[in-house]
């Protein structure tokens, strides 16, 4: 290694991506693309020199030496002072076996199965449907200047279906998605199409919710969005280092109800599972909040050295991109309350279900999330369905407002965007009771 370098690493990802889009019963696109990308990082006297290569041939040693030399030259002129924490764990996690390998199924058969799900969404009242299938197979290899080397393979696949219902100039949408690392998941799933179509029609007939302060119950999907967006991002070490997190300098502080524990776990065999992170470190179960107390941040080796108080193993990256601090499988741990107990304890309020996006400012500690739909809770029982409803508030006051955690934790897969990169994640929660919440709506119900 050049005397000007303190460390270098190389991450190479190759594989193939399959995509199918069906719009109103017509296959709009279907195909397979192949990729081979590498990112080479060289740590000079102060900071990084980084080189992205595509396509990359791992067997061309001469080219590899040239790439490393170019990264070295870039590293010498950087001025940011970078320190790396020790790599604590280099044991590769075991990838779970697949029930049916999607690679074994022809593209035409995948299209036929997706068509069945999409067509099932055409319940009476639905005017438009759209279905998508995505599949991504990756072979990942990692090598660094200490001599550490590792490799693994993953295959993620799944589908989404959207149904649109229209009546008297109004339009509502129902949406269902399911992605997995466990293998092909589009056989015998027409019930998911029916679910999307039925929800669109139900929303068309629902009334707009009335906003205000009230008790609220969050379902596992929206509770998981809160855990990921409001707490998970605020716990990422790069945001903490930059002073862009409301959780900065709060380690050891009670920031929520004592019944609240929030965890990020890349070892969990869910959609955000990674055998090792993009710095060659096997992740670990990291309890961000334990019994209401902030315990740890999520870190890369660089942010752990700069900030401390947490675990490395949380650096992730798209193929050919730089590692940045990211979540994996983030969730609010289950409590012991039953669902009917939570609804009954709410008395008068609202149940918020599903997610239609939103926004969060981890620096200011505020958020706003749109639910897919809701149900009024009156006298401890669910009554009429409502739509156009949202949840907003301050992260810390909302954590303190959680008074019951259900025993029904469920995870939901998705993709998280940050720094121009999108990586697979999952988030989840049991049903949660908030003693007070700010509910947005423009109706009179």
Secondary structure, 3 states (H helix, E strand, C coil): CCCCCCEEEEEEEEEEEEEEEEECCEEEEEEEEEEEEEEEEEECCCCEEEEEEECCCCCCHHHHHHHHHHHHHHHHCCCCCCCCCCCCCCCCCCCCCCCCCHHHCCHHHHHHHHHHHHHHCCCCCEEEEEEEEEEEEEEEEEEECCCCEEEEEEEEEEEEEEEEEEECCEEEEEEEEEEECCCCCCCCCHHHHHHHHHHHHHHHHCEECEEEEEEEEECHHHHHHHHHHHHHHHHEHHHHHCCCCCCCCCCCCECCCCCCCEEEECCCCCCCCCCCCCCCCCCCEEEEEECCEECCEECCHHHHHHHCCEECCCEECCCCCCCEECCCEEEECCCCECHHHHHHHHCCEEEEECCCCEEEECCCCEEEEECCEEEEEECCEEEEEEECCEEEEEHHHHHHHEEEEECCCEEEEEEEEECCEEEEEEEEECCEEEEEEEEEEECCC
